[in-house]
Amino acid sequence: MVSLKRDKPRGMLHSGETRAGLVHARYWPSPDLATFVEHYWTVEWNLATPLRRETLPHPVVHVVLEGIEATVAGPATQRFTTTLAGNGRVFGIKFHPGGFRPFIDGPVSAYADRTVALREVFGPAAQDLSLRALAHPQHEATIAVLEAFLRERNARADAAAASMTAIARRIADDRGITRIEQLVRESGLGLRTLQRQFRDYVGVHPKWVIQRYRLHEALARIDDAAVCDWAALASDLGYADQAHLIRDFKKLIGRTPADYAKAQSRAAPEDARSHD
């Protein structure tokens, strides 16, 4: 029996609009796959008019199923934008940072900012996965198909994979991590080794992961508390000054923190079932 994941997602850029006919949900993986998979997610919609959705992606790999297509979406360094129209359904697997590496032969960096067909990664076994999984209207049955597929890959996590997942989680959870030198000291790895293993297992540079999670934290604080002391926020997140925070925020979010906060203050609360 699958279990619904209820913690608040991070990285969602709220459109300022809620809409009937839109359902998002996330589910925990089975214990034997939890080393690799963070959660499964689904988005289902039946909309009278199109709806734009944006996210600031995590440093992870997703397997995405829609229609007859199954794809591998590598770590994305830019914000993700999609428009939902009419009716449809998407189901996905969100791997932990480093969690996809045991399933493939090469580095995850080969998939950074790329989306490729799942069959190109796993061969004929992946050919009809989307059709088989999405043939079931019940989420639990879809997840059962996906988990059977993952188990058949016989992935085995190694020590480096576990280490990279733990370090990435530390960055996400500890806002005091603002410099790569802190990770070097805490992990006991040399700088070059840490950088190499991050590219291999996570797909991106550790400095980039720190920067991305700082922006996730900025978004969360704005969403939760309508932050207006940008200098204090910049200091809390390890920026040299307010200008650097505003520059990074605008580059990825598309607007300044103040403009984003104003939009949020006018927006209705987001559906709690949103996925990340």
TASUL-V991353 format. One record per run of one state. SS is the DSSP state (2 for helix, 1 for strand, 0 for the rest). FROM is the first residue (numbers start at 1). TO is the last residue. If there is no record, write none. Layout:
# TASUL-V991353
ss={SS & SS}
from={FROM & FROM}
to={TO & TO}
This chain:
# TASUL-V991353
ss={0 & 1 & 0 & 1 & 0 & 1 & 0 & 2 & 0 & 1 & 0 & 1 & 0 & 1 & 0 & 1 & 0 & 1 & 0 & 1 & 0 & 2 & 0 & 2 & 0 & 1 & 2 & 0 & 2 & 0 & 2 & 0 & 2 & 0 & 2 & 0 & 2 & 0 & 2 & 0 & 2 & 0 & 2 & 0 & 2 & 0}
from={1 & 4 & 5 & 12 & 14 & 22 & 28 & 31 & 34 & 37 & 47 & 51 & 56 & 62 & 67 & 69 & 74 & 80 & 85 & 87 & 96 & 101 & 104 & 108 & 112 & 115 & 118 & 127 & 129 & 135 & 139 & 153 & 159 & 174 & 180 & 188 & 191 & 203 & 206 & 226 & 230 & 237 & 242 & 254 & 257 & 267}
to={3 & 4 & 11 & 13 & 21 & 27 & 30 & 33 & 36 & 46 & 50 & 55 & 61 & 66 & 68 & 73 & 79 & 84 & 86 & 95 & 100 & 103 & 107 & 111 & 114 & 117 & 126 & 128 & 134 & 138 & 152 & 158 & 173 & 179 & 187 & 190 & 202 & 205 & 225 & 229 & 236 & 241 & 253 & 256 & 266 & 276}
